[in-house]
Amino acid sequence: MPTAPEEMTLKVIAHIHTAFPTKFGIPRQSGLVDELRGEVIFTPEYRNADAVRGLEDFSHIWLVWQFSGAVRDSWSPTEIGRAHV
């Protein structure tokens, strides 16, 4: 049986633009706020109408994304919720 690769590389094919400049303040269930809108802007290589043909037949799509400001060299779970007393 083949094994899964140890690493995976994802290629950026689009950017998501919303009214939120940071991840803070974004509602967890944004579908409950009718006024929220965003745009998916494809890179020139992927701007092809055939790539999204039939998408209107679906009620939802899943986008794999990452905040552009979220990448950093290291991370520690102890940094979350740390308070100085």
Backbone as CSV, one residue per row, in Angstrom:
resi,resn,N_x,N_y,N_z,CA_x,CA_y,CA_z,C_x,C_y,C_z
1,MET,0.845,-1.172,0.000,0.000,0.000,0.000,0.890,1.234,0.000
2,PRO,0.622,2.200,-0.883,1.450,3.418,-0.915,1.240,4.247,0.358
3,THR,2.283,4.946,0.748,2.187,5.804,1.928,1.988,7.253,1.505
4,ALA,1.407,8.029,2.400,1.198,9.449,2.126,2.538,10.171,2.173
5,PRO,2.680,11.219,1.390,3.946,11.959,1.418,4.141,12.646,2.772
6,GLU,5.384,12.802,3.160,5.718,13.463,4.421,5.444,14.961,4.353
7,GLU,5.565,15.541,3.168,5.348,16.973,2.986,4.442,17.191,1.787
8,MET,3.794,18.335,1.794,2.938,18.680,0.676,3.120,20.163,0.398
9,THR,3.213,20.506,-0.858,3.351,21.896,-1.254,2.064,22.339,-1.933
10,LEU,1.538,23.472,-1.483,0.357,24.045,-2.104,0.765,25.265,-2.914
11,LYS,0.198,25.411,-4.078,0.493,26.554,-4.929,-0.622,27.578,-4.781
12,VAL,-0.261,28.821,-4.629,-1.247,29.897,-4.547,-1.826,30.113,-5.941
13,ILE,-3.144,29.944,-6.062,-3.795,30.167,-7.356,-4.775,31.335,-7.292
14,ALA,-4.993,31.874,-6.078,-5.924,32.990,-5.920,-5.672,33.678,-4.588
15,HIS,-6.258,34.844,-4.449,-6.212,35.598,-3.194,-7.640,35.948,-2.815
16,ILE,-7.911,35.914,-1.519,-9.237,36.252,-1.022,-9.175,37.660,-0.445
17,HIS,-10.069,38.509,-0.886,-10.126,39.884,-0.393,-11.439,40.078,0.365
18,THR,-11.325,40.565,1.600,-12.500,40.868,2.424,-12.300,42.244,3.056
19,ALA,-13.270,42.666,3.836,-13.176,43.949,4.532,-12.348,43.850,5.810
20,PHE,-11.860,42.659,6.147,-11.125,42.467,7.388,-9.617,42.545,7.150
21,PRO,-8.946,43.533,7.754,-7.503,43.656,7.553,-6.701,42.635,8.362
22,THR,-7.306,42.072,9.432,-6.648,41.047,10.241,-7.663,39.961,10.567
23,LYS,-7.194,38.883,11.154,-8.095,37.780,11.492,-9.006,38.100,12.669
24,PHE,-8.660,39.106,13.451,-9.456,39.448,14.619,-10.714,40.204,14.194
25,GLY,-11.830,39.816,14.720,-13.091,40.464,14.399,-13.924,39.715,13.372
26,ILE,-13.364,38.707,12.754,-14.123,37.926,11.780,-15.075,37.017,12.547
27,PRO,-16.370,37.076,12.250,-17.322,36.210,12.953,-17.030,34.735,12.682
28,ARG,-17.197,33.913,13.689,-16.968,32.469,13.509,-17.977,31.862,12.545
29,GLN,-19.184,32.364,12.571,-20.212,31.882,11.648,-20.627,33.046,10.753
30,SER,-19.755,33.369,9.852,-19.977,34.545,9.002,-21.207,34.407,8.119
31,GLY,-21.683,33.198,7.914,-22.881,32.994,7.112,-24.124,33.591,7.746
32,LEU,-24.039,33.925,9.030,-25.173,34.526,9.719,-25.247,36.041,9.511
33,VAL,-24.230,36.611,8.859,-24.187,38.058,8.625,-24.296,38.281,7.115
34,ASP,-25.494,38.637,6.674,-25.752,38.777,5.228,-24.875,39.817,4.547
35,GLU,-24.442,40.837,5.289,-23.685,41.934,4.685,-22.231,41.559,4.365
36,LEU,-21.743,40.456,4.917,-20.337,40.088,4.679,-20.162,39.559,3.264
37,ARG,-19.186,40.102,2.594,-18.866,39.667,1.239,-17.356,39.610,1.081
38,GLY,-16.909,38.781,0.189,-15.502,38.693,-0.132,-15.349,38.360,-1.606
39,GLU,-14.136,38.478,-2.090,-13.853,38.161,-3.498,-12.680,37.200,-3.559
40,VAL,-12.768,36.251,-4.453,-11.651,35.370,-4.763,-11.087,35.856,-6.091
41,ILE,-9.851,36.343,-6.055,-9.199,36.873,-7.254,-8.126,35.876,-7.697
42,PHE,-8.354,35.251,-8.827,-7.417,34.254,-9.327,-6.184,34.902,-9.943
43,THR,-5.061,34.241,-9.826,-3.848,34.699,-10.487,-4.064,34.555,-11.999
44,PRO,-3.353,35.341,-12.820,-3.594,35.317,-14.272,-3.575,33.910,-14.890
45,GLU,-2.704,33.071,-14.407,-2.588,31.714,-14.953,-3.879,30.904,-14.774
46,TYR,-4.660,31.226,-13.748,-5.874,30.463,-13.433,-7.165,31.245,-13.693
47,ARG,-7.092,32.346,-14.386,-8.294,33.119,-14.725,-8.938,32.526,-15.972
48,ASN,-9.667,31.454,-15.762,-10.287,30.732,-16.861,-11.724,30.404,-16.450
49,ALA,-12.679,30.828,-17.215,-14.083,30.597,-16.890,-14.408,29.114,-16.756
50,ASP,-13.709,28.254,-17.483,-13.960,26.816,-17.405,-13.622,26.255,-16.009
51,ALA,-12.721,26.920,-15.289,-12.301,26.429,-13.970,-13.437,26.496,-12.951
52,VAL,-14.381,27.406,-13.131,-15.482,27.554,-12.171,-16.848,27.262,-12.803
53,ARG,-16.839,26.729,-13.984,-18.101,26.411,-14.662,-18.874,25.384,-13.837
54,GLY,-20.153,25.672,-13.581,-21.004,24.763,-12.809,-20.978,25.021,-11.315
55,LEU,-20.125,25.917,-10.866,-20.011,26.205,-9.438,-21.314,26.761,-8.868
56,GLU,-22.074,27.457,-9.694,-23.333,28.033,-9.223,-24.354,26.964,-8.821
57,ASP,-24.126,25.713,-9.196,-25.034,24.622,-8.834,-24.833,24.133,-7.401
58,PHE,-23.819,24.641,-6.718,-23.516,24.208,-5.363,-23.868,25.299,-4.357
59,SER,-24.260,24.878,-3.169,-24.598,25.854,-2.135,-23.364,26.320,-1.370
60,HIS,-22.309,25.512,-1.326,-21.103,25.845,-0.563,-19.860,25.378,-1.322
61,ILE,-18.758,26.046,-1.069,-17.453,25.564,-1.539,-16.476,25.669,-0.368
62,TRP,-15.443,24.878,-0.382,-14.397,24.921,0.636,-13.163,25.563,0.023
63,LEU,-12.631,26.553,0.711,-11.409,27.202,0.275,-10.316,26.912,1.290
64,VAL,-9.186,26.426,0.828,-8.033,26.230,1.708,-7.261,27.530,1.684
65,TRP,-7.074,28.162,2.852,-6.490,29.498,2.878,-5.582,29.663,4.078
66,GLN,-4.849,30.729,4.023,-3.939,31.098,5.101,-3.873,32.616,5.152
67,PHE,-3.934,33.180,6.363,-3.779,34.623,6.483,-2.380,35.003,6.015
68,SER,-2.268,36.029,5.202,-0.958,36.417,4.686,-0.025,36.887,5.783
69,GLY,-0.554,37.389,6.888,0.289,37.840,7.997,0.513,36.767,9.043
70,ALA,0.045,35.531,8.794,0.105,34.491,9.814,1.385,33.665,9.768
71,VAL,2.183,33.832,8.763,3.375,33.002,8.620,4.499,33.563,9.484
72,ARG,5.080,32.699,10.289,6.231,33.103,11.097,7.132,31.900,11.288
73,ASP,8.348,32.162,11.707,9.340,31.102,11.798,9.059,30.095,12.906
74,SER,8.543,30.557,14.034,8.292,29.632,15.129,6.971,29.953,15.795
75,TRP,6.466,28.977,16.544,5.211,29.136,17.246,5.243,28.264,18.481
76,SER,4.660,28.739,19.537,4.600,27.981,20.769,3.193,28.079,21.342
77,PRO,2.594,26.959,21.754,1.249,27.032,22.302,1.200,27.814,23.607
78,THR,2.316,28.002,24.274,2.319,28.776,25.504,2.130,30.258,25.250
79,GLU,2.281,30.701,23.988,2.075,32.108,23.662,0.604,32.479,23.649
80,ILE,-0.267,31.503,23.483,-1.702,31.775,23.404,-2.245,31.999,24.814
81,GLY,-2.931,33.081,24.991,-3.568,33.354,26.262,-2.611,33.654,27.403
82,ARG,-1.384,33.952,27.112,-0.423,34.240,28.171,-0.755,35.594,28.794
83,ALA,-0.794,35.629,30.098,-1.080,36.870,30.799,0.051,37.157,31.780
84,HIS,0.382,38.411,31.912,1.398,38.831,32.881,0.668,39.348,34.113
85,VAL,0.982,38.780,35.243,0.333,39.186,36.485,1.341,39.881,37.380
